[in-house]
Amino acid sequence: MFYMKFFAYIDPGVGALIWQSFVAGVIGFLFYLKKSRRWIVDVIRKMLGCGKKSPGLAGEIPAVGKVEIKSDAR
């Protein structure tokens, strides 16, 4: 009968690489879900005719005239 022994060695760097790949995959998947969720919500809002949310305070303040900056520096 033919019998072979295998001695396997895994470098500690391989474990760190596997761990880093796992963490990067999870974080990347979470960002993907966030973008997908935004797209789905936008499609549903367009279908219902709700439009987008108001942009907040900056969108509510209309710009009036020209802004003039005076300086004493010569």
VMD Tcl script that builds the backbone (N, CA, C; Angstrom):
set m [mol new atoms 222]
animate dup $m
set s [atomselect $m all]
$s set {name element resname resid chain x y z} {
  {N N MET 1 A 0.833 -1.166 0.000}
  {CA C MET 1 A 0.000 0.000 0.000}
  {C C MET 1 A 0.888 1.244 0.000}
  {N N PHE 2 A 0.468 2.222 -0.804}
  {CA C PHE 2 A 1.229 3.448 -0.947}
  {C C PHE 2 A 0.724 4.477 0.062}
  {N N TYR 3 A 1.617 5.030 0.859}
  {CA C TYR 3 A 1.242 5.961 1.909}
  {C C TYR 3 A 2.198 7.148 1.881}
  {N N MET 4 A 1.632 8.400 1.849}
  {CA C MET 4 A 2.466 9.595 1.854}
  {C C MET 4 A 2.067 10.488 3.010}
  {N N LYS 5 A 3.065 11.114 3.589}
  {CA C LYS 5 A 2.804 12.104 4.622}
  {C C LYS 5 A 2.951 13.484 4.003}
  {N N PHE 6 A 2.021 14.363 4.343}
  {CA C PHE 6 A 2.094 15.741 3.878}
  {C C PHE 6 A 2.279 16.633 5.089}
  {N N PHE 7 A 3.268 17.470 5.023}
  {CA C PHE 7 A 3.505 18.449 6.082}
  {C C PHE 7 A 3.162 19.821 5.516}
  {N N ALA 8 A 2.097 20.406 6.029}
  {CA C ALA 8 A 1.650 21.702 5.519}
  {C C ALA 8 A 2.080 22.798 6.474}
  {N N TYR 9 A 2.498 23.903 5.897}
  {CA C TYR 9 A 2.892 25.063 6.684}
  {C C TYR 9 A 2.192 26.279 6.096}
  {N N ILE 10 A 1.510 26.998 6.939}
  {CA C ILE 10 A 0.861 28.233 6.497}
  {C C ILE 10 A 1.573 29.387 7.170}
  {N N ASP 11 A 2.092 30.262 6.368}
  {CA C ASP 11 A 2.799 31.440 6.858}
  {C C ASP 11 A 1.815 32.346 7.621}
  {N N PRO 12 A 2.241 33.002 8.701}
  {CA C PRO 12 A 1.335 33.899 9.429}
  {C C PRO 12 A 0.790 35.037 8.561}
  {N N GLY 13 A 1.527 35.427 7.559}
  {CA C GLY 13 A 1.052 36.476 6.662}
  {C C GLY 13 A -0.181 36.062 5.883}
  {N N VAL 14 A -0.330 34.756 5.630}
  {CA C VAL 14 A -1.492 34.263 4.905}
  {C C VAL 14 A -2.749 34.468 5.738}
  {N N GLY 15 A -2.654 34.239 7.044}
  {CA C GLY 15 A -3.809 34.463 7.915}
  {C C GLY 15 A -4.217 35.923 7.925}
  {N N ALA 16 A -3.239 36.817 7.947}
  {CA C ALA 16 A -3.534 38.244 7.911}
  {C C ALA 16 A -4.163 38.623 6.571}
  {N N LEU 17 A -3.695 38.026 5.488}
  {CA C LEU 17 A -4.246 38.306 4.172}
  {C C LEU 17 A -5.697 37.838 4.086}
  {N N ILE 18 A -5.977 36.660 4.611}
  {CA C ILE 18 A -7.349 36.140 4.606}
  {C C ILE 18 A -8.248 37.045 5.435}
  {N N TRP 19 A -7.797 37.440 6.618}
  {CA C TRP 19 A -8.587 38.310 7.487}
  {C C TRP 19 A -8.844 39.668 6.811}
  {N N GLN 20 A -7.817 40.250 6.202}
  {CA C GLN 20 A -7.959 41.536 5.534}
  {C C GLN 20 A -8.931 41.425 4.356}
  {N N SER 21 A -8.856 40.354 3.609}
  {CA C SER 21 A -9.768 40.160 2.481}
  {C C SER 21 A -11.211 40.023 2.955}
  {N N PHE 22 A -11.411 39.319 4.052}
  {CA C PHE 22 A -12.754 39.150 4.598}
  {C C PHE 22 A -13.336 40.492 5.035}
  {N N VAL 23 A -12.560 41.271 5.780}
  {CA C VAL 23 A -13.029 42.573 6.263}
  {C C VAL 23 A -13.317 43.505 5.080}
  {N N ALA 24 A -12.429 43.540 4.102}
  {CA C ALA 24 A -12.638 44.389 2.927}
  {C C ALA 24 A -13.887 43.963 2.158}
  {N N GLY 25 A -14.131 42.673 2.061}
  {CA C GLY 25 A -15.327 42.181 1.381}
  {C C GLY 25 A -16.600 42.595 2.094}
  {N N VAL 26 A -16.606 42.497 3.418}
  {CA C VAL 26 A -17.793 42.883 4.194}
  {C C VAL 26 A -18.062 44.380 4.049}
  {N N ILE 27 A -17.028 45.193 4.174}
  {CA C ILE 27 A -17.209 46.642 4.058}
  {C C ILE 27 A -17.638 47.022 2.636}
  {N N GLY 28 A -17.043 46.401 1.640}
  {CA C GLY 28 A -17.440 46.661 0.259}
  {C C GLY 28 A -18.881 46.274 -0.002}
  {N N PHE 29 A -19.324 45.156 0.564}
  {CA C PHE 29 A -20.711 44.715 0.403}
  {C C PHE 29 A -21.669 45.699 1.059}
  {N N LEU 30 A -21.299 46.248 2.221}
  {CA C LEU 30 A -22.147 47.232 2.893}
  {C C LEU 30 A -22.292 48.501 2.053}
  {N N PHE 31 A -21.192 48.963 1.430}
  {CA C PHE 31 A -21.281 50.123 0.548}
  {C C PHE 31 A -22.151 49.825 -0.666}
  {N N TYR 32 A -22.046 48.607 -1.199}
  {CA C TYR 32 A -22.877 48.203 -2.333}
  {C C TYR 32 A -24.352 48.243 -1.946}
  {N N LEU 33 A -24.679 47.736 -0.763}
  {CA C LEU 33 A -26.067 47.748 -0.318}
  {C C LEU 33 A -26.580 49.181 -0.148}
  {N N LYS 34 A -25.732 50.059 0.347}
  {CA C LYS 34 A -26.130 51.453 0.545}
  {C C LYS 34 A -26.475 52.096 -0.797}
  {N N LYS 35 A -25.621 51.890 -1.807}
  {CA C LYS 35 A -25.887 52.463 -3.127}
  {C C LYS 35 A -27.139 51.842 -3.743}
  {N N SER 36 A -27.317 50.543 -3.575}
  {CA C SER 36 A -28.493 49.871 -4.126}
  {C C SER 36 A -29.761 50.369 -3.448}
  {N N ARG 37 A -29.704 50.574 -2.135}
  {CA C ARG 37 A -30.864 51.045 -1.395}
  {C C ARG 37 A -31.271 52.435 -1.887}
  {N N ARG 38 A -30.284 53.307 -2.092}
  {CA C ARG 38 A -30.587 54.649 -2.597}
  {C C ARG 38 A -31.250 54.576 -3.964}
  {N N TRP 39 A -30.748 53.713 -4.833}
  {CA C TRP 39 A -31.301 53.584 -6.176}
  {C C TRP 39 A -32.739 53.077 -6.116}
  {N N ILE 40 A -32.990 52.061 -5.287}
  {CA C ILE 40 A -34.334 51.499 -5.165}
  {C C ILE 40 A -35.300 52.542 -4.612}
  {N N VAL 41 A -34.876 53.282 -3.585}
  {CA C VAL 41 A -35.734 54.316 -3.002}
  {C C VAL 41 A -36.037 55.399 -4.029}
  {N N ASP 42 A -35.046 55.809 -4.811}
  {CA C ASP 42 A -35.276 56.822 -5.847}
  {C C ASP 42 A -36.263 56.326 -6.901}
  {N N VAL 43 A -36.147 55.076 -7.312}
  {CA C VAL 43 A -37.068 54.519 -8.311}
  {C C VAL 43 A -38.490 54.494 -7.757}
  {N N ILE 44 A -38.650 54.075 -6.518}
  {CA C ILE 44 A -39.986 54.013 -5.912}
  {C C ILE 44 A -40.572 55.418 -5.779}
  {N N ARG 45 A -39.751 56.389 -5.372}
  {CA C ARG 45 A -40.243 57.760 -5.255}
  {C C ARG 45 A -40.681 58.307 -6.608}
  {N N LYS 46 A -39.932 58.004 -7.660}
  {CA C LYS 46 A -40.316 58.466 -8.994}
  {C C LYS 46 A -41.625 57.816 -9.430}
  {N N MET 47 A -41.792 56.533 -9.101}
  {CA C MET 47 A -43.017 55.834 -9.472}
  {C C MET 47 A -44.228 56.416 -8.749}
  {N N LEU 48 A -44.046 56.786 -7.492}
  {CA C LEU 48 A -45.149 57.328 -6.705}
  {C C LEU 48 A -45.333 58.826 -6.923}
  {N N GLY 49 A -44.383 59.461 -7.590}
  {CA C GLY 49 A -44.481 60.885 -7.867}
  {C C GLY 49 A -44.129 61.759 -6.676}
  {N N CYS 50 A -43.418 61.199 -5.718}
  {CA C CYS 50 A -43.065 61.965 -4.528}
  {C C CYS 50 A -41.889 62.886 -4.776}
  {N N GLY 51 A -41.061 62.589 -5.709}
  {CA C GLY 51 A -39.867 63.394 -5.942}
  {C C GLY 51 A -38.827 63.131 -4.874}
  {N N LYS 52 A -37.842 63.990 -4.843}
  {CA C LYS 52 A -36.778 63.830 -3.851}
  {C C LYS 52 A -37.086 64.643 -2.617}
  {N N LYS 53 A -36.401 64.295 -1.528}
  {CA C LYS 53 A -36.527 65.069 -0.300}
  {C C LYS 53 A -35.925 66.447 -0.502}
  {N N SER 54 A -36.374 67.407 0.313}
  {CA C SER 54 A -35.783 68.737 0.228}
  {C C SER 54 A -34.333 68.650 0.684}
  {N N PRO 55 A -33.459 69.411 0.056}
  {CA C PRO 55 A -32.035 69.301 0.366}
  {C C PRO 55 A -31.651 69.837 1.741}
  {N N GLY 56 A -32.564 70.479 2.439}
  {CA C GLY 56 A -32.238 70.980 3.774}
  {C C GLY 56 A -32.183 72.489 3.790}
  {N N LEU 57 A -31.536 73.037 4.781}
  {CA C LEU 57 A -31.510 74.480 4.965}
  {C C LEU 57 A -30.842 75.211 3.808}
  {N N ALA 58 A -29.789 74.661 3.280}
  {CA C ALA 58 A -29.064 75.336 2.205}
  {C C ALA 58 A -29.949 75.499 0.970}
  {N N GLY 59 A -30.832 74.549 0.710}
  {CA C GLY 59 A -31.719 74.631 -0.437}
  {C C GLY 59 A -32.890 75.563 -0.212}
  {N N GLU 60 A -33.194 75.907 1.019}
  {CA C GLU 60 A -34.337 76.751 1.309}
  {C C GLU 60 A -34.004 78.235 1.286}
  {N N ILE 61 A -32.742 78.589 1.341}
  {CA C ILE 61 A -32.340 79.985 1.362}
  {C C ILE 61 A -32.001 80.407 -0.059}
  {N N PRO 62 A -32.823 81.267 -0.655}
  {CA C PRO 62 A -32.534 81.678 -2.030}
  {C C PRO 62 A -31.396 82.699 -2.063}
  {N N ALA 63 A -30.628 82.639 -3.114}
  {CA C ALA 63 A -29.540 83.595 -3.283}
  {C C ALA 63 A -30.122 84.885 -3.852}
  {N N VAL 64 A -29.792 86.014 -3.236}
  {CA C VAL 64 A -30.327 87.290 -3.686}
  {C C VAL 64 A -29.169 88.168 -4.135}
  {N N GLY 65 A -29.197 88.548 -5.380}
  {CA C GLY 65 A -28.200 89.482 -5.887}
  {C C GLY 65 A -26.794 88.930 -5.892}
  {N N LYS 66 A -25.881 89.860 -6.047}
  {CA C LYS 66 A -24.471 89.532 -6.114}
  {C C LYS 66 A -23.835 89.692 -4.748}
  {N N VAL 67 A -22.884 88.864 -4.413}
  {CA C VAL 67 A -22.163 89.002 -3.163}
  {C C VAL 67 A -20.896 89.791 -3.449}
  {N N GLU 68 A -20.736 90.885 -2.720}
  {CA C GLU 68 A -19.575 91.734 -2.938}
  {C C GLU 68 A -18.678 91.656 -1.725}
  {N N ILE 69 A -17.400 91.380 -1.952}
  {CA C ILE 69 A -16.439 91.255 -0.874}
  {C C ILE 69 A -15.556 92.487 -0.882}
  {N N LYS 70 A -15.551 93.203 0.242}
  {CA C LYS 70 A -14.719 94.390 0.351}
  {C C LYS 70 A -13.525 94.061 1.230}
  {N N SER 71 A -12.394 94.541 0.831}
  {CA C SER 71 A -11.178 94.286 1.580}
  {C C SER 71 A -10.371 95.569 1.707}
  {N N ASP 72 A -9.721 95.740 2.847}
  {CA C ASP 72 A -8.868 96.911 3.060}
  {C C ASP 72 A -7.447 96.666 2.553}
  {N N ALA 73 A -7.148 95.436 2.212}
  {CA C ALA 73 A -5.803 95.114 1.747}
  {C C ALA 73 A -5.553 95.752 0.389}
  {N N ARG 74 A -4.395 96.307 0.216}
  {CA C ARG 74 A -4.058 96.950 -1.069}
  {C C ARG 74 A -2.871 96.333 -1.687}
}
mol reanalyze $m
mol bondsrecalc $m
mol representation Tube
mol addrep $m
